[in-house]
Amino acid sequence: MSAATNRLALVAGFAMLAAGSLAQSEPLLPSAISPDEFTWAKSPAGNPRTAIGGDESKPGMYIFRVKLPANLKIAPHYHVDERIGMVISGTLLVGYGEQFDESKMKALPPGGIWTEPAKQPHFVWAKDGEVTIQVTGNGPSATTQVSPK
């Protein structure tokens, strides 16, 4: 599949994600937020996170940002919902599979995008410094850690 075809499929996926979530949940409310207005709180893992819209524990579209500290490795895990991530700052290494394997990772700079199909194990690494990512999904969501083999 060509890069242009991949981009078109990703844009179509964003559109389907938004359209599907609006049909089954409360509609999004008008909102305009600048980054200096974000309310950052500690995530369950202890790193900064801000909810931008929706609630991932409820049906419907959600979006959040999270800051990953330098050298943080997130072990293989998966989510019950489909997600699309984007690197806001820093460089994130992303890989797919049930075992953390640096040789299977791709470095994504700011603006880089990756997909997380439902129940697809994946892993990430903020190898070279702090990374801020933005994640969009269609809840309810949950995370399952993959048991090491």
Buried (B, 14 or more C-beta within 10 A) or exposed (E): EEEEEEEEEBEEBEEEBEEBBEEEBEEBEEEEEEEEEBEEEEBEEEBBBBBBBBBBEEBBBBBBBBBBEEEBEBEBBBBEBBBBBBBBBBBBBBBBBBEBEEEEBEEBEEEBBBBBEEEEBBBBBBBEEBBBBBBBBBBBBEEEEBEEE
